[in-house]
Amino acid sequence: MSILVTGSAGFIGFHVAQRLLDRGETVIGVDNFDPYYDVALKRARVAELEKNPSFKQIELDIADRQAMPALFADHGFERVVHLAAQAGVRHSIDHPHDYIDANVTGTLNVLEGCRHHNVAHMVYASTSSVYGASTDMPFSPSGDADHPLAIYAASKRATELMAHSYAHLYGVPTTGLRFFTVYGPWGRPDMALFLFTKKMLAGEPIPVFNHGQHRRDFTFVDDIAEGVVRVLYKTATPDENWNSDSPRIDSSPAPWRVYNIGNGNPVPLMDYINRLEECLGVTAEKEMLPMQAGDIEATHASVDGLYEAVGYRPQTTVAEGVERFVNWYRDYYNC
């Protein structure tokens, strides 16, 4: 038996696959190497994974309705970690169709594979962006998630509802994890820490949106990977206390769950930048800009549910995490 990790060439997928391999699992990775950002970085991640003989990479688009059934039939996956997606709030404003293809159609194909091949548990990536217009913080999975501000968030909320339908209709156990601003080594070049580092080392100004007033629940990628793997082995079950007259929106009479996975400690963006300046030994030239379309001012995760379920507590401070990213960046880019 093996575990499928979709999006294995991606930032979080790479770290989750590595964590599973370290546990002695056999991992099949799937990725289409979309050129949304540097494909060379994606292939370098996969090259690291392929150093382990228990890993196999397959280049495949999860939106492919013909290829996906064959993938499941050929490998008999026991469990699935579904992380493949079109990411990026701002990109979704100009390229909405990409998000329906990858996030909605792709997730449907994964759910169909799980349904027809008796997968024991599917864990999939959602996002803190589903909280959208809500300012009721800390964000809780029992709170409002139905006012998304961009098609990216809407597409990820759709995957949560689709997963519930499959859990109800076919008994497919599914757990969704709403990620909060993940950062760390092997990160995405379009994310703030990576972008800031590149520009600061080049002597270029960094764009600071919302005039630096953002607060984010920055979460180190190792903590994320640990949480994902713990959840994978905690198969979703029906909530025996669920009451249809007073339904909770974060649980179900079906084997379906949704949790936040974050640091639980929001940090001002300017503190994040200050720590980066310390680690690089560079003072950033800051271009203060207004809020971007589709963005939200602050995020703060309530992770109590995940702690109760699997004992998850993040271990990495922002001070430590930024330093570890900078060390990786300087080593990887030899700068």
URNORLIN-V431048 format. One line per field, one symbol per residue. phi: phi as a letter, one per 40 degrees, with the letter a starting at -180 (. if undefined). A space follows every 50 residues. Layout:
phi: ???
This chain:
phi: .bbcbcgcccdcddccdccccccgccbbbbabfdcdadccccccccdccc ccccbbbbcaccccccccdcdcccbfccbbbbbcacchccccccbccdcc cccccccdccccccccbfccabbbcbaccccfccbcbccbccccbbbcba cdcccccdccccccdccccbgccbbbbccbfcaidgcccccdcccccccc ccgbcbcbcffgccbbccbccccccccccdcdcbccbcccccbccacccb aacccaaabcbacgacbddccccdccdcccgbcccbccbcdccgcbcaba ccbdcccccbgcacbbccdcccccccccdccccfb
